[in-house]
Amino acid sequence: MFSILIGLTLLMVFAYLGWSIIWIAPIVAGIVALMSGMDLMDAYTNTYMSGFVDFAKQWFPIFLLGAVFGKLMEDTGAAKSVAYQITKMIGEKRAILGVLVASAVLTYGGVSLFVVVFAIYPIALALFRNADISRNLIAPTIVLGAFTFTMTAVPGTPQIQNLIPMKTFHTSPMAGSWMGVVASLIMAVGGYFWLVGRQKKMAAKGQTFKENNRSGSQEKSEKQELPNWIISLLPLLLVVVLLNGMKVDAIPSLLAGIMLILIINVSRYKIFIPSINEGAKGSVMAIINTSAAVGFGAVVTSVPDFDRITDLVLGISSNPLISESLIVQILAMITGSASGGMGIAMQALGDTYYQLSQTTGISPEAFHRMASIASGASILPHNGALLTLLAVTNVTHKDCYKDVFMVGLVIPTIAVIAGIIMASIGLI
């Protein structure tokens, strides 16, 4: 137990310091193995790599197609077109709401979180400038719209955080719909009012929009020539309808979305190959990062006394949804990745929780939804997606983490609690 605690602490510290989990995870896994009396080479070449490869084998197609879909949406201008139209309809004076809704629509349509950041930021910059709202609120607004409820809670979202539990609990993307809807409302409404309140307080102190030249280059926020927004919206709708309405598997759903993007943007065929290539490259880094974390989880679960830890976790409460949510949230915090933390949890305890769903009367759908929601309530300063967002928006943790912490961790944690209560009284 001590070796696992040391390993988790080291993984969190190194991740916080910015060291890549790709090489930190196997090293820390080796430390855990040595401290537990396991054979080091066997723990790495067999246990660690089996966990790594099994996750990559199962999920790489979705990582790949999701990244290519998102990159094509970005490079054709389709993502920006949809986002611009949404913000235009909502109005420049309601810049926070516009950026929130635009980010949410793109994320729910299957666009990668990282692509959403790049697509939304230029629009958010222009809107916040025109509304004279502090640019320090741009990052928290994008976090709320893309990194929380549409990633984990809204029923049917094609994001990986909603798809991973399906294999373990034999569920669909719509699992725990009522729980998801309520959790989404808590995160979206609660986060929005927090940001609006912060906007008013900052304005009262004279903290309004100020240009930021920290990057040393002129930021561009002009609107480029964009395709028709209605046509651009079609691939997003197609993915959602196929995945949820027609119950088509995620792989053909994303493939259909990609094909539709290519068809409606055939006049821009010259960008197809480089765009697909870049999306494919991005997917490799994403799957390797997550697989590295899952490989660490495989070593942890093979520690001789791991059953004692399992009993300890399950004994936290008589309600297994509490222990599941807690372990997923903690592991996601430690690894700086919602999908990575959930991957470790499902590797370690997924089968146990599925068996509990068969014996306790709690629906597998409730376990699915709680694992998904809890994975997103985990944005600590070393979170990988947050670090990317801060780099793109040219702000620091000091500038905005207080608000990110509220909309990305505190309020989602409240949604986790609400979900557990709903499942406990049968509102799934």
N, C-alpha and C positions, 0 to 999 in steps of 0.2 A: 504493500500500500504506500509505503514511504517512497519507493522508487517511482511509482506512478505520479505521486504528488510532486516530486522533484522534476520529473519529466514535463509535466504540464506547466509548472512554473517557469522552467527554462524556455519552453516553447513560447510562452506568452511574453517573457522578457525580451527574447531575441526578436520576435515579431514586432514588438513595440519599438525596438531600436532600429527597425527597418531592414533586418536581415531577411533574405529570401527564404521562404518556407520550403522551397525545392531542395535546398541542401541542409537546412536546419532540421527539418523533420526526420530524415534518416539518422542524423548524428544524435539527436536527442533520443530517438527510438533505440539507438545502440546503447546509450547511457542507461536507459530503463532496463534493457535486456541484461547488461552486465550487472547492475545492482540487484537484479532479480535472480541471478544465477543461471541465466539462459546462455546458450552457445551464441556468441556474437555473430559469426558468419551465417549460421543457420537462421538467426533472427532477421538478418538483413536480406540474404538471398532468397529465403523461403517465405518467412512470415510477412516481412515488410513488403517485399515486391509482389507477393500474392494479393495483399490488400490493395496495393497500388494498381496492379494490372486489372484486377477484377472490377474495380470502380471505373477505370478508363474504358474497359471493354463494354461495360453496361451503358455508360453515359456519353461516350465521345461523339456518337452520331448526333445527339441533341445539342451538345456544346458546339459542334461544327456547324450544323445547319442554322442554329440560332445566331451564331456569330456572322455567318454569311448573309443571312436574312437582314440582320441589323445593319451590316456594312453597306449592303445594297440600298437599303432605305436611306442611309446617310448620304452616300455618294451620288445618288440620283436626285437628291434634294427632296425626296418624298417625306422624310421625317420632319424636316424643317418646314415644309409646306403645310403639313397638318398642324404642327405646333404653332406656326404663325397665324393660321386662320382661327384657331381656337382662342389665342390671346387677343386677336383682333375683335372677335365677337364678344368676348368678355369685357374688353375695354382697357385702355392703358392705365386708367386711374386705379383699376383693381389688378395691379401687376402681380401681386403675390398669388391671387386666385388664378390668374391666367397661366402663370408658369406652373403652378401646382396641377391644374387640370391637364395642361398640355403634356407634362411629364408623365402623369398617370395614364393618359390615353396611349401614349407610345409604349409604355412598359406593359400595359395590359394587352396591347396588340402583339407582343412578342419581341419587341426591340430590346436588345441588350442594354443593361444599365449604363455601361460605359459609353455606348453609342448615344444614348439619351443625353448624357452629360454634354457631349460635344455638339449635339444638334440643338439643345435647348439654350446653352449658355449665351450665344450671340443674341438670341431673341430676348432672353432675360435681362441681359445687359442694357439693351435699348429700352425695354419697358421700365426697368428700375430707374434709368437715367431720366426718362420723360416724366415719371411719377415722383421723382426726387426722393426715392427710398434708398436707404443705405445699402450699398452693394454687399455689405457683410451679411445681409439676409438672403442673398442669392443662393449660396450653398445650402443653408438649412431648408430653403423652399424646395430645391431640387431633391434633397434627401427625403423630404416628406412625400413628394410626388412620385419618386422612382424607387426609393430604397425601403419603403415600408409597406403600406397596405396593398398596393398593386403587385408587389413582389411576393407576398406571402399569404394574404388574407382574402382578397377578392376571389370568390369562387370561379374556377375556370381559368385563372391566369396561366399562361404558358411558360412562365419563368421557372427555371430549374428548381428553385426552392419549393415549388408546389408540385413538381413532378417526381422528385427523389422519393418521397414517402409512398408513392403509388406501388412500387415494387415490393416494399416491405409489408404494407397493409392490404394489398390487393384492392385498391380503391381507384377512383377516377379523379380528374382535376376538379370536379365539383364537390368533392368530399366535404362534409361539414359546412354546408352552404349557409345555414342560419348563423352559425358561429362566426363564419367568415364575414358575413355582411355586418354583423354587430361590431366585430373587431375592426373592420374597415371604417365604419362610421366613427368609432372612438378615435382611431388614429387620424383620419382625415379631418374631421370637424375639430377635434381637440388640438391637433397640430396647427390647423389654420388659424384658430382664434388665438393660440399662443403667439404665432408670428405677427398677426395683426396688432395684438397688444404690444408686442416688442417694437413694431414699427412706430406706433404712437408715442411710446416712451422715448425712443431714440430721436424722433422728430422734435419732441419737447425739449430735448437737450441739445438740439442743433446738429444732431448726427444724421445728416441726409446724404445724398449721393455725392461721392467724390471720386474723381478719376484716379486710377491706380496705375502707376507706371513702374511698379515693383519689378515687372518682367523686363523692363528696359526696351520694350517695343510697343508700337501703337496698336491697341486693340481694335479689331474691326467688328462692327456690329451692324453694318449695312445689310439690308435685305438683298440677297442675290436673286437672279431670275429663277423662279421656282415653278415646278409643274403644278397643274391643277390640283387643288387640295382634295377634291372629292375622289378623283382618280387615284391620288396618292393614298387615300384612306382604304381603298379596296383590299390591298394585300393584308392589312391589319385585320380587317373584318373577316376575310377569308380564313385566316389562321384560327381566329376565335370561334367562328361558326363550325368549322370542320372538327376542331378539337372538342368542343362542348356540345354544340347542337347536333352534330352527326356522329359523335363518339368515335371519330377517326383517331388513330394513334398519332402521337406528336411528330414522329418522323415524316410520314406522308403529309401531314398538315403543314409543316414548315416547308417541305419541298414544294407543295402547291403554292404557298405564299411566295417563294423564291421565283418560281416559274411565272407567276402573274406579274411580279416586279419586272422581270426581263421582257415580258410581252408588252406591257404598257409603256415601257421606256426603251423600246427597240431602237429609237432614233439616237439614243446615247450608247449604242452598243460598244463603242470604243472603251468605255470605262468598266465594262463587265469583267473582263479578265483580271485587271489589276485590283478591282474591288473585291472579287471573289477570293483572289489570292491573299489579300490583306485580312479578310475575314477569317480565312482558314488559318493563317498564322496566329491571329489573336486567339482562336479557339484552342490551339495547342498549348499556349501559355496558361489559359484558364483551366483546362482539364488537368494539366500537370500540377499546377498549384493545389487544386482540390484533391487530386489523387495522392499527392505527397502527404497531405493531412490525414487522409483516410488510411494510408499505409502506416502512419504512426498509431492510429487507432487499432489497427490489426495487431500490432506488437503489444499494445496495452492489454487487449483482450486475451492474449496468449500468456500473460504473466500467470504463474502457477496459482496465486491466491486471488485472481481476479473475481472469482465467484463471491468472495467476501465483500468486495467492493460493490458488486451487483446487488447483493443483499442489503448493503448499507444504503445505496441509492434508492432501492425500492422501499426501504423502510422509513424513508423521510416522511411519508404520509400513507395513510390507508387508501388514498386516491392516487392511482398510478399516473394519472394525467399530470399531477403536480410534479412528481419525480421526473417524468419524461420531459416536461417543459423546462424544468430547471437544468437538467443535464444538457439538453440541446442548447439552451441559452448560454450556459457557462462555456461550453466547448466552442461555440461560435464566437464568443468574446475572446477566448484564448487564442484561437487561430486567426482572428481578424477576418473571418469569412463565414457568411451564413451557410453556404452550401458545404464548406469544409467542415464546420462544426456539426452540421446535421449528418454529414457523411460518416464522421467518426461515431456519432451516437447510434445511427442505424446499424453500422458495422458491429458495434459493441453490444447493443441492447435491443435492436429492432425486433429480432425473433422473440425475445422475452416479452416485449410489449404486445406483439401480435398474439402470443399465447394468452396473455392477460385479457386481451379483448374477447377471447373466446370463453374465458372462465368468469370474468367479472360482470359481464353484461354491458360493458361500455363498448359502444360501436367502434370498429376499426376506423371509421370516418372521423371520429372525434380525435383519435390518436394521430391520424394524418394531419388534420387541421392544426392541432396544437403544436406538433413538431414544426410545421411550416411557420406559424406565427411566431413561435419562440425563437426560431433561428434568426429572424429579422430584428428582434429586440436585443441587439448586441453591438451597436456601433460605438466602440471605444476608439481612442485616438489613433490606434495602429491599424484600424480597419482598412483593407486594401482599396475598396471602392471609394472610401472617404479620402484617402491620400491622393487618389487620382483626381477626384473632384476639386480638392483644394489646389492642386497644381494647375488645373485648367482655369479655375476662377481667380487665381492669383491672390488668395487670402490665406491667412495662417490659422492655426488652432486657436490662438489668442483672439483673433478677430471674430470667430463664429462658433467655436465648439460648444459654448454654453447653450446656444439655441439648437445645435445639432443633437446635443445630449438630451434635450427635452423632447424634440419631435422624433428622434431616432431611437431612443432607448427608454426614457421614462414613460411617455404616453403609450408606446407599444407594449411595455410591460403591464400597464393597466389593462390593455386589450387582452393580454395573455390571461390575466386573472379573470376577466369577464368571460372569456371563452371556457375556462375551466368550470366556472359557476354554471354556465349554460349547459355544458355537457353533463354536469352532475345532476341537473334537474330534467335532463332528457331533451333539451332544446338544441338539437344538432342540425 
